[in-house]
Each structure stands twice: as C-alpha cells, then as structure tokens.
Amino acid sequence: MKIIVIGLGNFGHALALRLTETGNEVIAIDKQMEKINLLKDQVSHAICMDSTNELAYNAVPLKDADKVIVAIGENEGAAIITTAIVKKLCDVKIISRALSSIHDTVLEAMGVYAIIHPEQDSANRLTKQINFKSTLENYQLDDNFTISEVKAKKDFIGKTLKELDTTNKYQLTLITIIREKYERNFMGKKHSVKQSVGRVNSETIVMENDVLVVYGNNKDIENYCLGEEEYNLGNKNI
C-alpha cells in the first residue's frame, strides 16, 4: 500500500520503518529536518513541511495514498488541524493518534477511519505478555478466550501438524504459522520479514523459529507456555 505517515516522533518513526519493512511504500512527513534526515534513506520519500499549512500539501500525493496516519504526539492542536486538512483535501482513510479524551471526541466528530492510542495499546500488550508469560502477542476475544502468538516447542520442529495434534494434546486450535524470511527492500538492503504461511493443514511442517498463532482458553494457553518455560529451565540446569 501507499501510506503517508505525518509526525516522526518515536512512534511515527518506528511506524514508518516497520511499514516499509513489511513492503509498503511510505511517505514520511515532519516539520523538523533532523527527523527527516534520520529516515530519508529508509523510506520511499521523506518530506519536510508544516502539516498545519494547507498549501504545503500541493507537494503531497494525498489522492494516491491508501491511508494517511497522523502520528503527531506532542502537539494536540497540530494533530487536530492536520487531520482536518487531510480530511478536507481528500477521501483517503485517515488513522489518527489521539492524545486525550477531548481529542478522541474531536476525531470521532470528524469521522476519521480509526483512532489509535499507542501508549495505552502498548501498555495493554505488555500487560498481556506478562500475564501470559511466554506468549509474544495476544488478542483477547473475551474474559476466557484469546488468540495468541506462541513459540513452537523444540520437539515440534520437523514434525507435521498431524503428528503434533495440538488440538487434542493442548486443547488449542492452530490458526496459522508466522515464519521469518529474508527480502530486499527498494534500496536493495536485505532485511527479515515475518509472514504468515497462510492456511495450514495436517501436512504442514513446523520449522525452527516458527511462531504459532493459536486460539484457545486462557488457562490452556498458560499451560502451554508454562510447559515451554519448564523445558527451558530444565535445559539450563543440565
């Protein structure tokens, strides 16, 4: 996709890089030249401009973008004005960062595509990782069931899903597998990309460093992770 990221603080910078690494064409925008210089060789385009100046958008291909992300995190007024200008100039899907409950209300009134809260979301993810011990990422469906990313156990490697039978042994349903591969970006630099293998079947073989995306009861996910921790502790003691 073609994605415009406006605001290159810690969050916007990391987001622009990650979107680029996952195959998107990213245009990064900030009014501070030092922030542009940090990213200009790592994204498709980097533009130094004041996003609150409507005339400055003449140099920005808004209408060609699939999404615009307003990631400004220090100036609530600038974030709101920027969102309003983008909303006025085109019908692109806008994802805007909210800095307060009032900011939330304003963005909702504007009808933006999505509102994000990076700090809050990050805290929630970290809390779930701590609570679920060895899980990598979690999406909690309700109080009892969760979709989690877990590391494949050592004894899974080289075996088919039919041989492992995770549904009966661990009471977990395997949705897909995330596997690391290496690609070259548009600059020719080699980098690792994590991709889903798609729909799995009984003949799918688990490989080293695979991450399993599983669905199940919270207690069953915890039991799976506890078993992995006990395995690792046992190896350290040998």
N, C-alpha and C positions, 0 to 999 in steps of 0.2 A: 504494500500500500504506500501511497504518498502521504506522509504525515508531517504536519508543521508543529513544532514544539516552541512555545513562546515562554521565555523565562528560564534562564540557565543557572539557577542556584544548584544546590546539592541534588535536589530531587530532579529538576529538569535536565541537568547534565547527565545524571545516571540513566534517566529515562531515554534521552536521545541516543545515548550509546547502546543501550540494550535493544532499542527498536531497530537500530542499524544492524546490530549483530544478528538479529533474527530475520534479516532480509528485507527490511523496509527502506524506502527512500525517504530520508529525513531532512527537513529544512529546519535549522535551529536559529532562533531569533533572541537577541538580548540587546539592551542599550549600552552595555559595558563591553568595550573592545577586548579587555583582558579575558573575559569569559568566552568570547567568540574565538580568540586565538587558541584557547585550550581545546576547542572542538573542531576547528575548521578543517583539519586533515583527517577527521574520523567520521564525519557525516557527509551526506551528499552536498549540502550547501549550508553556509553559515552567514547570517545577515546581521549587521549591527544597525539597529534602528530603535526608535522610541515607539513602542507598540501602542501608546496612547495617542499618537498622531495619526489621524485617519489618512492623511495624504501620503504617508510613508508606505502605505500598503499597495501603492501603484507598482512597487517592485516585487511584490509577493504574489505568487500564483495561487491565490486562495481558491479560485474556482476549479483548479485542477486537483486540489487536495481531497483525500478521502476523509481525513479527520484533522481537526485543529485542537491541540492540547494547550490550554492556558495554565502553565505551571508556576506562575509568579507566586512567590511565597513570602515576600517581605512587605509588600505594599498592597493592602486590600483595595484601596481606591483605584490603583493602576490595574489591578486584576479585573475589577468590575468594568472599568472603562474599556479595557482591551477586549473583554468578552462581548460587550455591547457593540463595539465597532465591527468585530468579526461577524457577529450576528446580523448586523445591518448590511454588510457588504456581500454576503453570500449565504447559501443554504447548507453549507457543509456541517457535518456533525461536530459539535463542539463538546470537548471534555474539559471541564474547568475545575481547578483546585479551589476549595472553599477554606477560608481561614477563620471563620466564626459562624455562629448560628444565624446572624443577620446576613452574612454573605451567602449562606445557604438559601435563605428566604429570597434574596435578590435573584440568585441564579435560577431558582425554581420559577420565579415570576417571568424570567427571560425565556424559559422553556429550553434550556440547554439539554443536549443529548444525555450527558452524565455528569454527576458531581462527585469529586473524589476528595478523600481526606487522608493523604499519605501517612502522616504521623500516627493517626488513630488506627489506620489499617495495618501499619507495620507493627504497632503495639499488639494488636489483636492476633496477628500471625505468630508473633514471637511467644505470646501467652499460650497459644495452642500448641506450638512446638515444644514448649517447656512442659505443658500438661500431658502431651502425648509422647514425651521422652524422645524416642529415636525417629519420629516422623519428620519429613522435610517440609511439606506444605499440607495444609488442611482446608477443606471446605465443609463447614458444619451444616448439615441439612436441617437438623433439629437437635433437641437435647440428647438424643440417643444414637443417632446415625451420622456418619461422617465419610466424606471421600478424602482419602489421604494418599500422599506420596511416601512410600517406604523403600528402603534399600532392599534389594534382593539378597537373601541369605546366602552365605558362602556355599552351602550344599545345594543351592538351586542351580548354580552355574553349569551350563552344558546339558541341562535336562529340559524335556518338553513340559508344557503345562499339563498334559495328560498324566505324565509321570508324577508331577508335583501334587495335583489335585488339591489346590489351595482352598477351594470351597468347602470340602469335607474336613480337611485337616485343621484349617484355621478359621473356618466359618466366615471367610472373606471372599468377595467376588472381585476378580481381576478385570478391570475395565480396559486398560491398555498398558503399554510399557514405554517409558521415556528413555531414549538411548542417545548417547553422545556421538556426534560425528564431526568431521573437520571439513570446513569450506573456506573459500577465499572470497573476501568482500570485493566491492567495486574498486578498491585501491590495490587489490592483489595481495592483501595481507591475510595470512592463514589464521583462522580462529575456530574455536569449538562452538558447536551449536547443538542444543538439546532438542530432539524432535521425537514426537510420538511415532511409534511403529504402525499406528492405525489399529484396525480391528484385529484382535488376537484370536487364535483358535487352538485346538488341542495339540497341534504340531509345532506351535511357536516355541522356539528355544530361548531360554533365559541366558544372557551373556554377562560377562564381568562388568561391573559398574552400572548395570541396569537399575532403573528406578521403577518400581511397580506402583501403578495407580489403582488403589483398591477401594471398595465400598464395603462398609460393614458397621456393626455395632461398636460403639466406642470402647467397650471392655475387650472385645475381640482384637481390635487394633492395638490396644495397650498390651495385651497378652503376646501378640506377635512381636511387638517392639521389645518387650521385656525379655523374650526368648533370645532375641538378637544381642541384647546387652549382656545377658548371662554368657552367651557364646564368646563375646569379645573379652569379657572379664576372665573367662576360663583360659583363653589363649594367652592373656598377659601373665597369668600365674604359672604357666608351664615353664 
